[in-house]
């Protein structure tokens, strides 16, 4: 916060506009001076730059290869929602110096715990779900890794991407029908073959 304001509690430096029931109040302060570019660039920044947007580079081409242009509307919805959401999170952090998770916690205390759960569960549930008849995940990398691991152990499970589930729902067909079973089986074999090729390539490079 950049301008001082009077507070009903007698503290002129507290931003009363921001809830402080569950978290300590935010105080007004000048924005820090931006760091020079040479101090910002580094391994962590490059890693972050590679992570942001990688889902779009990998996920949406994969979706298009599976279901064509049926879900173009979903792409537009996701991109637009992501833009406005990220911009507002950025503005909140610049104005308060807090993360969005802290901001949510100011409104409702359990939000922090829920964010932790929502981070852990997506990474944990594919392993738990290997006992199911069909394994569905939105991460193409998970599809490849889980399919390869199951086949190495002599198991078999049908796998599908979430867009394939949505596509089957729109067309009113079952993922467990014979055509879909054959398609999913071919999909798993292709993923396993590609994973083994990558593993051999990595082994040769070492």
N, C-alpha and C positions, 0 to 999 in steps of 0.2 A: 504494500500500500504506500502511496507517495504523499498524501496530504493529511495533516493532523486533523482530528475531529474531536469534539467534546463528547464525553460519555456520561450516561445517566448514573453510573456508579462512581463518578468522581475521577476516573482515570481518563485523561484526555488523549492518551495514546492507544487505547483499545478500540479495535474496529467492531463496533456493536452490530454492524450489519451482518456479520458472519456468526452463525450459531456456535456457542461454546459450552453447551450443556454436558457433552461427553468428552470434549477435548479442550485443552487450555486455550484461552482466547488468543486471537491474532492481534498483533500490535502494528500500528502504522510505522513505516520505515521507508527510507529512500531505496530505490532499486540499486542493486550493486552494479558497479561498472562491468561491462562485458569483458571477458578474457580475450586476449589476442589469439588469433587463429592458430599460431604455432604451439600454444599451450593447450588448445582444445583437441587438435588432431592427435590420434594415438591408436593403439590396437583396439581399445574398447569402443571408440567411436566408429572405427572401420567395421568392427563386428556388428555393431548396432545398425549401421547403414546397410549391411548385407542382410540383416534379419528383417528390417522393415520393408515390406513390399514383396518379400520372397514368396509369401502365400499366393499373391496375385500372379507372380511369374510361373509358379508351379501348378497351383490349384486350378485356375480358370482355364488354361490350355488343356489340362487333363479333363475338366468337366466338358469342354467343347468336343474333345475327342470321343467322349462316351455318349453324350446325348445331343450333340449338334447345337443348334441355335435355339432350342426349346426354352432354355433358361436364361436368355439374354436379359430379360427383365430383372432377374435375380442379381445379375452382375451389376446392373445400373443401381439397383436398390442398395446393394452392399457398398459400392464405391461412394455413393452420395452420403449414405449414413455414416460411413467411416470418416469422410472428410469433415462433416460438421461436428461429429463427436470428438475427433482428435483436436480440432481447432478450439473447441470450448474447454477441453482438458488443458490445452496449452495456455489459454488465457487465464484459467483459474490458477495454474501453477505460477505464472508470471506475476499475478496480482497478489498472491498470498504466500508464495514460497513453499507450498505444501503439495503433496501428491493428490491425485483424484481420490485415492482410497481413503486418505485422511479426511478429505472433504465429505465423502459419503458417510464416514463414521461420525462426523459432526451431526448429521441428520438422524442417524440410527446406529446405535453402538454395535450391534451384531454384524454390520456390513463388513468390518475387517475380517472376521472369522469366515464369512461367506466367500469373500474374495480368495482366501487361502484354500477353502474347499474347492472352489471353482477352478483353481489352478492345479490342484493335486489330482482330482477325479479324472479329468480328461486324459492324463498321462497314465493313470492306474487302471482304468476300466478295460482297455484292450486285452491285457493279460487275464483279467478276471473273466472276460467274455469268451475266451477261447473254448469254453465248454458249451457254447451255444451252437445252434445249427447254422446260423449265418452271422458272421462278424461284420459290423458296419462301422466305418470310421471316416472322418472327413480329412484325414491326413494321408496323402499318397505314400509318404515314407513309412508310416505305420503299416499300411497294406503290404508293402514289399517286405519289411522286416518280419512281421508276424507270419506271413505266408511262407517265407523261406524257413523260418524257425520251426514251424509246424511240420513242414515236409521233411526236414532233416530228422525230426523225431519220429517219422513214420506216420504222422497223423494226417487228417484231411478235414478241411472245413471250408464252406463256401464263404466268400468275402465279397463285399460290395461297398462302394462309395456312397455317401449320403445323397449325392445327386442321382445315383441310380435308383435309390429307394424312392426319391421324389418323382423321378421319371416314371417308375412303375406305378406309383400312386396316381399320377395324372392320367396314365393310359389305362388304369383299372386292371392291371395284371398282377399276379403274385410273383414275388421273388423266388418262391419255392416251386414254381411251375417248371415243367421239363425244359422249355427253351431257356428260361433264366438260369436254371441249374447248370445247363451246358455252358452258357455264357460265363457264369461265375467261375466254373471249373477252368475254362480256358483262360480267364482273367488271372486266376491264382497261378496257373502254370507259367503264364507269361511273366508275371511279377517275380516268381521264384527263379526263373531262368535269368532274368535281368539282374537280380540280386546276386546270383552266383557269378555272373560275368563280372560284376563290379568287385566282388570279393577277390576273384582271381586276379583282376587287374591291380588291385591294391597290393596283393601278395607279391606280384611280379615287380611292382615298383619299389618294394622294400628290399 
